[in-house]
Amino acid sequence: MENINWSDLAFGYMKTDYNVRCYYRDGKWGELEVSSSEIINIHMAATCLHYGQESFEGLKAFRGKDGKIRVFRMDENGKRMQASSRGIKMAELPLERFEEAVRKVVKLNERFVPPYESGAALYIRPLMIGLGAQVGVKPAPEYMFMIFVTPVGPYFKGGFQPSKVCIMREYDRAAPQGTGTIKVGGNYAASLVAGEKAKEQGYAAVLYLDPKEKKYLDECGPANFFGIRGNSYITPQSHSILPSITNKSLQQLAEDMGLTVERRPVPVEEIATFDEAAECGTAAVIAPISQIDDLDINKSYVIAKDGKPGSVCEKLYNKLRGIQYGDEPDTYGWVSIID
Ligand SMILES: *Cc1c(COP(=O)(O)O)cnc(C)c1O
């Protein structure tokens, strides 16, 4: 712990001391196992490798000024992982087992939870895969659930900064009635081509449109989208958006601040009316958007004319981060203290 430069950490992988694992065999989940190996040994005919039976989660642990470690809304991640299991026919992990695993892996790797001042956090990555030798297309007979953790630096190293995103109408990340609402690796594989193309052109992310009509906004590759207009927090609703826990939390905080929350189909052109726009997710909490370029039709929406984040985004960002680090009261019981 002494030798890590916490503030300089990227969003990358660093070896920690332990990971936890749990196997589903013969129709039931076994006990949690602790491992210090980074390697998993699986059969080459496992369904996760061939047919994409894989889901994951992402959450964080934060160290407060008081030295305590807080995990944000882990029950929501546990429930979403169950929904992912239902969506691709994997075994569902009981919520209590999920939470027990999070507590255990954070506790075991306590020395990797960055200090309060660094603005860094411990990223927690739960993962589930289908196991067992099988070539026919059907659900796996066995599953492995595991969690590893890795410290990650502050998302905004040079302060809270807006960036540009783009719309690429030639690409979708999920089908209209497909797997967009669950957190599975396949959606990410499907987003890599557009994502890399966008990065090459200097964009932070792709903002996907609804895959059916291409009329409405969906979400960004790994983050939800919201816009602020006057006193409204506006966020898209569709059958291909992943329900972000950050977005859900921000909607609550926005209401508490007296904003009206609108969750509905949002036509692309409505972007022109937004005072502020942002991506939201666990990684950044809020990543404000300065400009959205609809590349295939050569249309640009400039949102932050002064290149600065909007005041509502900034307020929401500070409020949610404050709750996560224990600086603000946790009125909704979103935070679990690990001890
Ligand atoms: C994980 C994820 C998000 C963000 O969800 P949070 O729970 O807020 O971290 C948004 N969109 C997609 C596609 C995701 O996979």
The ligand as an SDF file (V2000), in Angstrom:
LIG
                    3D

 15 15  0  0  0  0  0  0  0  0999 V2000
  -22.7050   -0.9720  -16.3910 C   0  0  0  0  0  0  0  0  0  0  0  0
  -23.3570   -0.1740  -17.4660 C   0  0  0  0  0  0  0  0  0  0  0  0
  -23.8430    1.1230  -17.2460 C   0  0  0  0  0  0  0  0  0  0  0  0
  -23.6800    1.8580  -15.9460 C   0  0  0  0  0  0  0  0  0  0  0  0
  -24.3430    1.2520  -14.8900 O   0  0  0  0  0  0  0  0  0  0  0  0
  -23.9860    1.6420  -13.3740 P   0  0  0  0  0  0  0  0  0  0  0  0
  -24.7770    0.7000  -12.5750 O   0  0  0  0  0  0  0  0  0  0  0  0
  -24.4040    3.0430  -13.1870 O   0  0  0  0  0  0  0  0  0  0  0  0
  -22.5090    1.4790  -13.2390 O   0  0  0  0  0  0  0  0  0  0  0  0
  -24.4930    1.7580  -18.2880 C   0  0  0  0  0  0  0  0  0  0  0  0
  -24.6280    1.1870  -19.4950 N   0  0  0  0  0  0  0  0  0  0  0  0
  -24.1440   -0.0390  -19.7580 C   0  0  0  0  0  0  0  0  0  0  0  0
  -24.3180   -0.6130  -21.1060 C   0  0  0  0  0  0  0  0  0  0  0  0
  -23.5050   -0.7630  -18.7570 C   0  0  0  0  0  0  0  0  0  0  0  0
  -23.0260   -1.9840  -19.0300 O   0  0  0  0  0  0  0  0  0  0  0  0
  1  2  1  0
  2  3  1  0
  2 14  2  0
  3  4  1  0
  3 10  2  0
  4  5  1  0
  5  6  1  0
  6  7  2  0
  6  8  1  0
  6  9  1  0
 10 11  1  0
 11 12  2  0
 12 13  1  0
 12 14  1  0
 14 15  1  0
M  END
$$$$
